[in-house]
Amino acid sequence: MLGDIVSTLNDLLYTYILVIFLLAAGAYFTLRTRFVQVRMLGEAFRVLREKSPDGEGVSSFQALMLSTASRVGTGNIAGVSIAICMGGVGAVFWMWVVALLGGATAFVESTLAQVYKVRDGAGGSRGGPAYYIEQALGSRGLAKAFSVCLILTYLVGFNMVASYNLTDAFSGYAFFTARTPLIVGGILALATAACIFGGGKRLSRITSVLVPVMGGAYVLAAVVMILLHIQLLPGVIAAIFQNAFDVQAVFAGFTGSAMMHGIKRGLFSNEAGVGSAPNAAAAAMVSHPVKQGLAQMLSVFLDTLVICSATAFLCLCSGVAPDPALRGVPYVQAALSGTFGTAGTWFVTAATLLFAFTTILGNYYYGESNLQYLLRRGARKWELTVFRLAAAAIVFQGARMDFSLAWDTADVTMGLMTLINLPAICLLSGSAVRTLADYRRQRGAGRDPVFRAAEAGIREKTEFWT
């Protein structure tokens, strides 16, 4: 019964609402910022090299890796596999479209998170959609609703999915039994607890090491697979574009089409517009909000155009045909094992382990940040202890969940978050555009941009920049 309700809501959101809303918002922000994701791509790479002004806070790169830890997760392996197996190879094209448009969306929401962030009482800062919704739009109720949805989405839904996908990676091994999910879930829950009890700074340090290592290794594996089967590459690229524009298939059954699966998985993976990454963006100590907006824009490209594409080409260049029965991690394992044997299967398992773990850490950070918002104060020690133990318990439970219910629940709660965040950033996009203009004026004058809210034309209260 619960599964049917969740599945119906899922189809409603992604068939009739979010598809149009997501693409329209991305196009709007692209035009409003005059293609910031293209014309300022070089500047985005430049700002990543900067350290925090005081040398002690979270740097732009660390904040980028923290948000990328959440973005680059099991969805990049299992999610892409599901999209291809269930919607066809054309789903890859629609993931690319979502990423290109999403770059502008990510820039706007992360710049706003920086503009309206607050001091955290420990020498750093925190912020995100809940903060800019309350401060700039004056709606505490809507901000609270967003925070609750975020906690349900990331701390509950997505972390259950990550734990489930990791367990699923072991399902093809001979040692897998009914007890395996309990063992995997228990170990993952203990490892999660060990990291999250160290607080936000420990999380940023861990993810700034793990994310580049795991991402680089995974992309390298995809490149090797492509080179070994280079004769298949032209046919794969042609199939992606041909299947993407199969109009008859789209209108015959949109919920199962390449377009729907590609957009859904693209949104699930890069999260642009959802309102999650701004929580990490607000933690960065930078001299101007646009610097972190540009950095977070790169995270979308890294996630979808690099990591998701790596999974797609790794699978499609392997010669193993997509099959709904293999959806998720098993298809990726089958693709690699067909070329590299058992080593390929174990590589996917190891990649899934790292991806799932960093996803869980990044998601937890988002949840704790929004808990602090709901409390309107720093959480007491016993409150954080209970919250962190609950987070670990959720990870344990996710390892034992049903496949469809785990994915559909995460999709629905993410959709609700998006329906709150996207209208908010559309209404506030003028502030992001004025902030971008201020940055470009200062860069044009040969200065390292330093933000002052009043000089940029921001009229609302900005605790950090006033």
Beta strands, then each sheet from edge to edge (+ up, - down):
strand 1: 118-119
strand 2: 125-126
sheet 1: 1+ 2-
end
